[in-house]
């Protein structure tokens, strides 16, 4: 089983993750590493390396109410807890685990898999990224953990999570911001667009404070960063043609939202939006986003 998961990880987990989490068309069987079993909640431990740190209390309450009425509709994914005989470590489904405890359940349906530390981290990151459960900083810290703990390159991380390499690189840039700016990003005073706009400036803290105090939007923040002392002049695109900075900013926003390489070709009214994908997993993710209600 572990070898199969690693093979999925090398080309991007994608649909392999859905199958592993029990979201495919065919439910898991007893032959599939034991299928689903009920495990006492007190024997399930959260993963300290879980990328998601913040859980909205209202969401947990809403899910707990649903669980009281209908039960747990989708099992969590666990592995035997390292160094703790008879206990299990959560790999995916912490929100369900928390809500089940709040609902007063004594046992939780779970799929048990033998997984390495790398596989656990990859699965947790992909699950949260695909469901948009991570904040921008949590996502960036997850990518950094894959690189620092397991020697993954940006390209390898991008392949695993089904994003473009520039998306991963832009996320990681946020970690170079001063702690004060990261705090503004974490509590919602700044957006990821604001943070990217000032990431390369000599004094991002001062710019961040101006953005918050004046209530600037992302376009205004980019203009502010361009006017800052020592700001580098805009470079022309290929062919020596300068682009409208608003178009460049919009292109960056779309690319960041989709996690794919995007090219916006504006011709003063009509134009084209080109979205590039490198793998079928990325294409499937794009279709899912476009078809979402």
Secondary structure by P-SEA (a helix, b strand, c coil): caaaaaaaaaaccaaaaaaaacccccccccccccccccccccccccccccccccccaaaaaaaaaaaaaccccbbbbbccccccccbbbbcccaaaaaaaaaacccbbbbbbbbccaaaaaaaaaaaaaaaccccaaaaaaaaaaaaaaccccaaaaaaaacccaaaaaaaaaaaaccaaaaaaaaaccccaaaaaaacccccaaaaaaaaaaacccaaaaaaaaaacccccccccccccccccaaaaaaaaaaaaaaccbbbbbbcccbbbbbbbbccaaaaaaaaaaaacc
